[in-house]
């Protein structure tokens, strides 16, 4: 397919905007958004540039997103970077997987619907999330013990290393004064919520200890993650 120079120029302009902002809404950039939405050649050019940069370019409703692929540490985050951002100094793989478990638990608590949208609640309190994490870890460890009676590798069967994550969680001390230190349960959770807020995925209202999801996360869950079979596996692992 031959491309006109104007299409190439517009495609590069859109991709550069996405590199800078990671998203483009119709409201913020109506001209460029319409060029992408209404011109298949421009769409293909932008997606091709995204593919070369190990990213997916997806339009969800009135917003176009640049989504770094899992192994893209340049535009996304590497495991080492996430461990440094989310875990205590000298954090181990146990701490890292615990941080991911916290995020998965948050997603399952907000998105478990079967209707037009998967979202089932508007907000949750931080204390409730902390109780959910503790409860799911306890239940996971108990299921591991029960599954071991089958003579199999229980945690491999379940898909998550509950014992390791529970050990890492219990190693964090509690501080009812609301410590921000990553060595406390409260601080560990606080840093994860702040990270998600910086990524534009949640609104964390500290004074009210309240968590709300953003339109960005709602769209990503409805249009992307919940259309993938592996999320159902996550639900089965975490369900009570």
N, C-alpha and C positions, 0 to 999 in steps of 0.2 A: 504494500500500500504506500502510495506516494503522499508525502505530507507537504503542505504549503508552509512557507517560512513563518507566516503569521500564526498558524496553529502551533508550530514549534515554540515560537516566542511566548505565546500565552501559556502553553504547557509548562515551560520552564519557570514562568512567573508564578504559576499556581504551586508548583513543587517547591520553589524557594520559600514561598509564604508558609507552606506546610512545614518545611524544615525549621523555620523560625518559630512558628506558633503551635505546631502539632495538630492544629485544627483550623477549619475555615467555615464560618457560618454564612448563611445567605444574608443575614442581617448586617454582618460586618463587611462583607466583600461581595455585594450582589452581582457585580459585573463578572468577576472571576468565577463565582459559584455557578452562574448561569452558563458560562462558557463550558464549564466542566459537565454540568448536568445535561446540557442540550446538544453537545457535540461529541459523538462517540470517538472521533479521531483524537480529540484533545484528551478524553478520558484514557484512551489507550496509551498516549504519550506519557501522561502523568503516572499511570500504573507501571509503565515500563521503567521510568526513572525510579519509582519506589522499589521495584524488584531489584534493580541494580544496587540500591542502597539497603537491601535486605529489610524492606518495610512493605506493609500492605497499605494500600490506599482504599478506604471504604467510605461510602456515603451512607449515613444513617439519618433519614429524614432530611432536615434542613442544615445538616452539618457534615462536612467532609473531614475525615480523620486520617492522620498518618500514624500507623501502629507499628512500632519496631517489632521485628520477629524475635522469638525467644532467645536466640543466641546473639542478638545484635547488641553488643556492649557499648557501641559508639553512640547510638541514638537512644538506647534503652539503658538498662542496668545489668551489670554482671553479677553473678552470685557473690563475688568478693565485695563489690560495691554495696550491695544490699546488706550484707552481713555487717559492714562497717556502719552503715546508716541506721540500721534497725536494732542491732544487737549490742550488748555490752562490750567493752574493750577486751580483746582476746576471745571473743565469742567463737564457739565451736559450731560444727554442722548441726548439732542438736538445737542450739539457739536459733540458727537460721531457719531450720524446718519448723520450729515452734512459731517463729514470726509469720511464716507462710500459712500455718494452721490458723493463726489468729485472723488473718485476712480471709481465708476460706470460710471460717465460722461466721464472720461478719456478712459475707455474701449470702450464705445460706439463710441467715436470719432475716435478711431483707428481701431475698428473691426466692420464693418457693411457690409462686402462683402458677395456675394452669389456665388462666383466662387470657384476655387480650394482652395483658402485661404480666410479667412474672413478679413484679413488685407487690409485696403484701403488706407493707407498713411504711409510714412516713418518717418515723424516727425511732431511735432507741437510746436508752441511757447507758452511759459508760459502765455503771455498776452492773446492769443487766448483761452487757456483753462479757464482762469479767466473770460473772456467774456461769454464763453459757460455756465459756472456755474451760473453766474448772470442771463443770459437769460433763462435758463431752470428753475431756481427757480421762476422767475417772471411769466413764462408761467404756471408753476405748480400751483402757488397760484391763478392765474386767472381761471384755469380749476376747481380748488376747488370751487371757488365762483359760477361758472356756474353750477357745479354739485349739489351744495346745493339747487338749485331750484327744483331738483327732489325729495326733501324731504328725502334723504338718508344721511348716514354718508359719506360725500364726500371723505375724505382722506382714509377711509377704503376701499371705492370703487376703488380709484386710486392705493392704495397699498403703498403710501409714504406720510409721514406727511410733506407736502411742507411748510405749514405755520410755523411749528416749526423750520424747517431747515432754512427758509428764515429769521426768527427772529434771529437765532443764527449767520447767516452770516452777517446780518446788524449790529449786536452787535460788530463785529470785525471792528476796525478802519482801514482806508487806510493810507498807508505810501509810497509815491512815491520814497523814498530813498532806497527802497528794504529792509525794516526791516526784521529781522529773528525772531522777537518776535511772539509767537503764538497768541497774542492778536490782531494782524493785519491780514488783508486778505492776504497780501503778505507772511508774516511769517507762517501763517497757511498752505498755499499751499506749501511753501518751505519745511516745516517739513514732509508733506505727501510725496512729491516727493523724499526727501532724504530717507525716510523709504522704499519706493518702490525700490529705487536704492540699498539699503543694502540687500534687499531680492532677488536681481538679476533679477528684473522684468522690470526695465527701465534703460536707461542711461540718466542722467540729466546733461546736459552741462551748468553749471551755467553762464560762461562768455558769452555764446551766447543765454541764456534763452531758450534753446532748449530741448525738450523731445523726446527720441527715445525709442522704445520697444526693448527688448532683445529676443533672440531665445527662451529662456525659456518661456517667456510669450506668444510669438507667438504660440509655440507648445501647451501650456496649453489651449489656447483659441480655437485652431483648433481641438484638439483631445479630449478635455474634456468639458469645460464649454459650448461651442457653440453646443455641442451635447445634452445638457440638455434643457428640455422644459422651465424651469424657466427663462433662459436668454431671451427668446422671450418675456416673460412678462416684464422683465426689459426694453427691447427695446420699448415696447408699452407705458410703463409709461414715458420714457424719450423722446420719439420721438416728433418732432415738428409738 
